[in-house]
Amino acid sequence: MIKIKNIEKRFGNLEVLKGVNMEIAPKEIVSIMGPSGAGKTTLLQIIGTLDNPNGGSVEIAGTDVLKLSEREKSQFRNQEIGFVFQFHQLLPEFSAIENVMMPALIAGRSFGEAEKEAQSLLEYLKLSERKTHKPSELSGGEKQRVAVARALINKPSIILADEPSGSLDSKNRKELHQLFFDLRDNFNQTILIVTHDEELANISDRVVHMRDGLIEI
């Protein structure tokens, strides 16, 4: 599902990624661990087409994404990749269901279709009664589940998560961790997670360790 070859990334004289190679199988849940500054988030952003490397290739579901134009990357990202961030990145002025609908509307789906799909996802995540609430009215766990619903609405083949449970308490952390496995089982998604959470890493299908811009063997 994901093949990255010899990915290099520099910021000025700082070499952040030094030739990273990795393959992830369809429906696999992989955690990337390592100390701060190892290059984990930078690698995730490159895989998610949010940043460009200085060298190497990224293939997702058979598409060489680095050869796409910026417009094509935007469309590919919208349709094939769902993002879950540590601090959810919800738009504060919109309700939960409106936040979930955003990627579908950007993809050109009708308002009614987007609303119906968003409602279905919020029901699946046990958030129906909170759909009209704005992020400031939701708990940390609820906000992260809204973010997961938003990531799912366009039925992406891949979920990329950056420290998704980093801001949650232990109860919500366990629920979110279980949710990733439910998503894989119910939606056949491939999930790549950057995390410092050893509990999440230990239940993943595989753990990849990074240090100093390289994957440790």
C-alpha positions in Angstrom: 0.0 0.0 0.0 2.9 2.4 0.9 6.4 2.2 -0.6 9.0 4.8 0.2 12.5 4.6 -1.2 15.5 6.6 -0.2 13.6 9.6 1.2 15.9 12.5 2.0 14.9 15.8 3.5 16.9 18.9 4.4 16.1 22.2 6.0 19.0 24.4 5.0 22.1 22.6 6.3 20.1 20.4 8.6 19.6 16.8 7.2 16.4 15.6 8.8 15.8 12.4 6.7 18.9 10.6 5.4 17.6 8.0 2.9 14.6 6.3 4.5 13.1 3.1 3.0 9.9 1.5 4.2 7.0 -0.6 2.9 3.6 -1.0 4.5 1.2 -3.7 3.5 -2.6 -3.1 2.9 -4.6 -3.2 6.2 -1.4 -3.1 8.3 -1.3 -0.9 11.4 2.3 0.4 11.8 3.6 2.6 14.6 6.7 4.8 14.1 8.6 5.5 17.3 11.8 7.4 18.2 13.1 10.4 20.1 12.1 13.9 19.3 14.0 15.2 16.2 14.3 11.7 14.7 12.3 12.8 11.6 9.1 10.9 12.3 6.6 13.8 11.7 8.6 15.0 8.7 8.4 11.5 7.2 4.6 11.4 7.9 4.1 14.7 6.2 6.0 13.6 3.1 4.0 10.4 2.9 0.8 12.5 3.3 2.0 14.8 0.4 2.0 17.8 2.8 5.7 18.3 2.2 8.1 17.4 -0.6 11.4 15.5 0.0 14.8 16.5 -1.5 15.1 13.0 -2.9 13.5 9.6 -3.1 10.1 8.3 -4.1 6.7 7.8 -2.4 4.2 5.3 -3.9 0.7 5.0 -2.4 -1.7 2.4 -3.7 0.3 2.2 -6.9 0.5 6.0 -7.5 3.9 7.8 -7.5 2.6 10.8 -5.6 5.7 12.9 -6.0 5.1 13.0 -9.8 1.7 14.6 -9.3 1.1 18.3 -9.7 0.2 20.3 -6.6 -3.4 20.3 -7.7 -3.3 16.5 -8.3 -1.7 16.0 -4.9 -4.4 18.0 -3.3 -7.1 15.9 -4.9 -5.2 12.6 -4.1 -4.8 13.7 -0.5 -8.5 14.6 -0.2 -9.6 11.3 -1.6 -7.0 8.7 -0.5 -5.6 10.0 2.8 -7.2 10.7 6.2 -5.3 12.7 8.8 -5.6 12.6 12.6 -3.5 15.1 14.5 -2.6 15.3 18.2 -4.6 18.5 18.7 -7.4 17.5 16.3 -7.2 20.7 14.2 -11.0 21.2 14.2 -12.4 24.5 13.0 -13.6 26.3 16.1 -16.4 28.2 14.4 -18.1 25.1 13.0 -20.1 22.4 14.7 -19.0 18.8 15.0 -21.0 17.6 12.0 -19.9 20.6 9.9 -16.3 19.8 10.7 -16.8 16.2 9.6 -18.5 17.3 6.3 -15.7 19.6 5.2 -13.5 17.1 3.2 -16.6 15.7 1.5 -17.7 19.2 0.4 -14.2 20.0 -0.8 -14.3 16.8 -2.9 -17.4 18.2 -4.6 -20.1 16.0 -3.0 -23.5 17.5 -2.4 -24.4 19.1 0.9 -27.1 16.5 1.5 -24.8 13.6 0.7 -22.0 14.9 2.9 -24.4 15.6 5.8 -25.8 12.1 5.6 -22.4 10.5 5.5 -21.2 12.7 8.4 -24.3 11.7 10.5 -23.6 8.0 9.8 -20.0 8.4 11.0 -20.9 10.3 14.1 -23.4 7.6 14.9 -20.7 4.9 14.4 -18.4 6.9 16.8 -21.2 7.4 19.3 -21.3 11.2 18.8 -24.8 11.7 17.4 -26.0 13.7 20.3 -23.0 16.0 20.1 -23.2 16.8 16.4 -24.4 20.4 16.8 -21.8 21.2 19.4 -18.7 23.3 18.6 -15.2 22.0 19.5 -15.1 24.3 22.6 -18.2 22.4 23.9 -16.6 18.9 23.4 -14.3 16.9 25.6 -10.8 16.0 24.5 -11.9 12.5 23.6 -15.0 13.7 21.7 -12.9 16.2 19.7 -10.5 13.5 18.7 -13.3 11.2 17.6 -14.8 14.0 15.5 -11.4 14.4 13.9 -11.4 10.6 13.2 -14.8 11.0 11.6 -13.5 13.8 9.4 -10.6 11.7 8.4 -13.0 8.9 7.3 -15.6 10.7 5.4 -14.1 10.4 1.9 -13.4 6.7 2.6 -9.6 7.0 2.3 -7.4 4.0 1.8 -4.8 5.3 4.3 -5.0 6.9 7.7 -2.0 8.9 8.9 -2.0 9.8 12.6 0.5 12.1 14.4 0.6 11.5 18.1 -3.2 10.9 18.0 -3.5 10.0 21.7 -0.9 12.4 23.0 -3.4 14.9 24.5 -5.8 12.3 25.9 -6.3 10.8 29.4 -5.8 7.1 29.9 -9.5 6.1 29.3 -9.8 8.1 26.1 -6.4 6.9 25.0 -7.5 3.2 25.3 -10.7 3.9 23.4 -8.9 5.7 20.6 -6.3 2.9 20.3 -9.1 0.3 20.0 -10.8 2.5 17.4 -7.9 2.2 15.0 -8.3 -1.5 15.0 -12.0 -1.3 14.5 -11.4 1.0 11.5 -9.0 -1.4 10.0 -11.4 -4.3 10.4 -14.5 -2.4 9.3 -13.1 -0.1 6.6 -10.1 -2.1 5.4 -7.7 0.8 6.0 -4.0 1.0 6.2 -2.9 3.0 9.3 0.4 4.6 10.0 0.9 6.2 13.4 3.7 8.4 14.8 3.6 7.9 18.5 5.5 8.0 21.8 2.8 5.8 23.4 4.3 2.4 24.0 0.9 0.9 24.7 -0.3 1.8 21.3 2.9 0.7 19.7 2.8 -2.7 21.4 -0.6 -3.5 20.0 0.2 -2.4 16.5 1.0 -5.0 13.8 4.5 -3.7 13.6 6.7 -1.0 15.2 9.3 1.0 13.2 12.0 2.8 15.2 13.6 5.9 13.9 16.7 7.8 15.1 18.7 10.6 13.5 16.8 10.6 10.3 17.1 6.8 9.6 15.1 3.7 10.4 16.9 1.5 12.9 17.4 -2.0 11.8 
